[in-house]
Amino acid sequence: MEESRIRSIKRALLLFFLLLQPWLVLTGFAVEFSLTASYNIGESIFTIYNLERLNTPAGFFNFDIGINHSSEAFQFKAIMSARNDGVYNDPFSESYYAGYYFNFKEGSITFKNNSLSISVGKTHLQDVVDSPYSLFISSVPIPRNVLDFTYDDGKFFYVTRWIELCNRSEAGLDTREKLRSANYKVYALRLGNLRFGYQDVSVYAGQNFSFEYFANPLPSFFIQYVNDAGRPYPEGLGETNYISGFFLDYDDGKNYYCAQVLVDDINMNRFLHPESYQNPDKIAWSLGLVQKTSIGTFGFYHAGATKYTFQPSAESGNQRFYGYTYYTDFVYNTSMILPLEFVYAGYKYGENNIAFMFSYVPSDIPDLNTSFEFVVLGERSPVNAWNDRTTYIPGTHLLDDPVREYRAVGEISYSPVISDGVKLFASLSAGFIWNVSTLVEIDSDNVKKPLLRPQHGNNIPFFSVNIGVLLSKSF
């Protein structure tokens, strides 16, 4: 069986290169090949979450191979990676691939025509704001299947984007847990260097793609409201999770400022019925400032989110499955924890936290980047509504846990271009993490899915060095 698989792989590679040759001729050889090789020593984001589980070697390699073709009307990008860090294990990684596993980093095509662009494939398309703490689309580049339609005429721009959150194939899973997607929309105006707009995301479960949520330009709230009520019969997906908010940014080419707010749920009873129940506000916010001066470029970013934000909102029905996360689990291979930064589809730190980042790029060494980040994290439960309870604690909550996790990490990176097609890079990250969160199994509610809870005295240093080279050649 293994030999048959190897033969199939060889045939597929041969077919790929045979198909590639006429394409290169037709495009006038306007294609770039790239190869990135890097070596990492020390910790990674996986070791923060899996101190006792991950058998990570003292150092590991990463290789990326990519093909990119770009013109005014068309762009093709394909990048695959190979790593031997022990995070994942393929069936033949040890016997045939020397301990390496393979993954996609990019696989997309984009068609562009003046004000319009359409992108499709497995990729990560960014949020509308340029920030490490973007709220509606995570700044962590997790490639997912997407279909994106963007219109921008210089004064008005509109985005509608289907994102396949997950399409799991395990037997025995509820269909709403296997098939989960989101539709992201932006409506914005540009006034000179200023942009202001409205954003929304609808998360739905049990169906891979909703044509109406993608194609109907109305805000998703009205689509759900009309379809659920019935005109004359209820139509569409049924209940979905509707998230909305606003952004404002300013960019004059020298300075950049941005602000963003996201509302997952808001307590209107404080205004309408103060004597009634008070459900939690589920909100997130983000601010950014980048200032260019004669001595360099300074950046400051801040973000935070209240407890329960991005979670499912109930323990039964569709609401159990429609949290704004890529998956409805974060534990795989029985005991491995998927870092929550790889789970949240929106703001990368999710709920119940505040984060600050400072950055600096010296004007006389533009290839040198420095940053320092400080994050405070409370208890987090991205896949289990209301954490270990069957309902919420009344009122709005933020970092009111008895123990909180603190992360303080600095990073310095240098990436000079040595010659045409050769770029070196090196980075050093160092810091300390206090009260590292650990996995806590939950059996006191109906869902019985775990959460992460900061543990007093569980302190670890963080140190990581990465060095590598990027080789590229255009034809």
ABEGO torsion letter per residue (X at the ends): XAAAAAAAAAAAAAAAAAAAAAAAAAAGGBBBBBBBBBBBBEBBAAAAABAAABBBBABBBBBBBBBBBBBAABBBBBBBBBBAAGABBBAAAAAAAGGBBBBBABBBBBBBBEABBBBBEBBBBBBABBBAABAABBABBBBBBBBBBBBBAGABBBBBBBBBABBBABBGBBAAAABBBBBBBBBBBBBEABBBBBBBBBBBBGBABBAAAAABABBAAAAAAAAAAEOABBBEAEBBBBBBEBBBBBBAGABBBBBBBBBABBBAAAAABAABBBBBBBBBBBBBBBBBBAAEBBBBBBBBBBBGBGBBABABEAAAAABBBABABABBGGABBBBAAAABABBAAEBGBBBBBBBBBBAABAABBBBBBBBBBBBBBAABBGEABABBBBEBBBGABABBBBBBBBBBBBBBBABBGBBBBBBBBBEBBBGBBBBBBBAABAAGBBBBBBBBGBBBBBBBBBBBBBBBBBX
